[in-house]
Amino acid sequence: MTDAAFYDFILQVTVITCATLVLIVVMWIVHRNKQQKQITLQKLIESGQQLSPEVLESLNLTTKSRPQQDFRKGILLVVSGVIMATIFKLMGGFGWVFGFVPLVLGLVYIAFSRLKTA
């Protein structure tokens, strides 16, 4: 194994490891927020308070899907896909194909947001 191939391998392992760690941290934060909301909801129920729609709204437990949210998610995924494909293409190899997954998901979100407004 040449030095260039070794450094390329180390770079790919580092990128995959960092991306995995970012995903784990984001998923942990989302889980922790949901857990705190459930604990708050449980305390409200145990104290005997009424669960009115205003209380649920203040805890963000009622979700209303808006086309703007889907459009925003779609744009973020498309941009992420283009960036990933570009970076992996510059690294060489066939890794640039992995940029197509967020790109296609982003296009689907954009299409659904347009269908909801029609």
C-alpha positions as MATLAB code, in Angstrom:
seq = 'MTDAAFYDFILQVTVITCATLVLIVVMWIVHRNKQQKQITLQKLIESGQQLSPEVLESLNLTTKSRPQQDFRKGILLVVSGVIMATIFKLMGGFGWVFGFVPLVLGLVYIAFSRLKTA';
ca = [
       0.000    0.000    0.000;
       1.466    3.328   -1.045;
       1.460    6.408    1.146;
      -1.158    8.149   -1.004;
      -3.513    5.169   -0.818;
      -3.002    4.935    2.933;
      -3.797    8.636    3.430;
      -6.835    8.302    1.164;
      -8.055    5.376    3.265;
      -7.496    7.302    6.509;
      -9.348   10.308    5.066;
     -12.355    8.189    4.091;
     -12.476    6.490    7.490;
     -12.252    9.886    9.197;
     -15.086   11.352    7.109;
     -17.342    8.362    7.773;
     -16.535    8.411   11.485;
     -17.219   12.141   11.808;
     -20.497   11.887    9.892;
     -21.578    8.997   12.102;
     -20.698   10.900   15.274;
     -22.659   13.949   14.105;
     -25.701   11.763   13.415;
     -25.416   10.081   16.821;
     -25.206   13.441   18.627;
     -28.186   14.858   16.726;
     -30.276   11.751   17.388;
     -29.326   11.841   21.078;
     -30.338   15.505   21.403;
     -33.685   14.862   19.686;
     -34.306   11.845   21.931;
     -33.442   13.855   25.029;
     -35.852   16.655   24.057;
     -38.666   14.173   23.439;
     -37.941   12.478   26.748;
     -38.102   15.810   28.613;
     -41.445   16.601   26.983;
     -42.828   13.229   28.034;
     -41.612   13.732   31.613;
     -43.277   17.173   31.696;
     -46.487   15.706   30.297;
     -46.425   12.911   32.876;
     -45.971   15.427   35.717;
     -48.921   17.451   34.422;
     -51.110   14.344   34.353;
     -50.025   13.269   37.844;
     -50.769   16.717   39.244;
     -54.310   16.474   37.891;
     -54.177   19.363   35.461;
     -56.318   19.360   32.341;
     -54.495   18.752   29.099;
     -55.966   21.504   26.987;
     -54.919   22.099   23.383;
     -53.065   25.222   24.542;
     -50.916   23.170   26.953;
     -50.121   20.636   24.246;
     -49.327   23.457   21.842;
     -46.942   25.057   24.338;
     -45.089   21.741   24.672;
     -44.977   21.387   20.866;
     -46.745   18.037   21.088;
     -49.207   18.874   18.340;
     -47.633   19.030   14.934;
     -49.186   20.618   11.923;
     -47.441   19.791    8.696;
     -47.036   22.884    6.589;
     -45.840   22.916    2.997;
     -43.191   25.497    3.936;
     -41.574   23.006    6.316;
     -41.429   20.330    3.620;
     -40.008   22.823    1.131;
     -37.350   23.888    3.636;
     -36.401   20.274    4.360;
     -36.259   19.598    0.640;
     -33.947   22.517   -0.060;
     -31.646   21.517    2.811;
     -31.495   17.923    1.582;
     -30.841   18.953   -2.031;
     -28.009   21.261   -0.978;
     -26.578   18.579    1.323;
     -26.731   16.016   -1.476;
     -24.971   18.287   -3.942;
     -22.263   19.106   -1.399;
     -21.760   15.447   -0.471;
     -21.602   14.360   -4.114;
     -19.110   17.118   -4.914;
     -16.869   16.366   -1.942;
     -16.891   12.622   -2.570;
     -16.254   13.191   -6.292;
     -13.224   15.314   -5.458;
     -11.989   12.558   -3.133;
     -12.130   10.102   -6.010;
     -13.702    6.714   -6.372;
     -17.392    5.943   -6.510;
     -18.299    7.538   -3.173;
     -19.993   10.451   -4.946;
     -22.994    8.167   -5.506;
     -23.875    8.531   -1.803;
     -24.742   12.165   -2.450;
     -27.726   11.033   -4.502;
     -29.672    9.724   -1.490;
     -30.219   13.136    0.178;
     -30.576   14.727   -3.260;
     -33.451   12.435   -4.237;
     -35.087   12.747   -0.810;
     -34.886   16.520   -1.107;
     -36.535   16.469   -4.514;
     -39.327   14.294   -3.111;
     -39.892   16.735   -0.222;
     -40.019   19.657   -2.665;
     -42.496   17.810   -4.883;
     -44.743   16.957   -1.928;
     -44.639   20.548   -0.680;
     -45.786   21.726   -4.114;
     -48.563   19.111   -4.210;
     -49.881   20.246   -0.809;
     -50.192   23.855   -1.925;
     -52.083   22.934   -5.106;
];
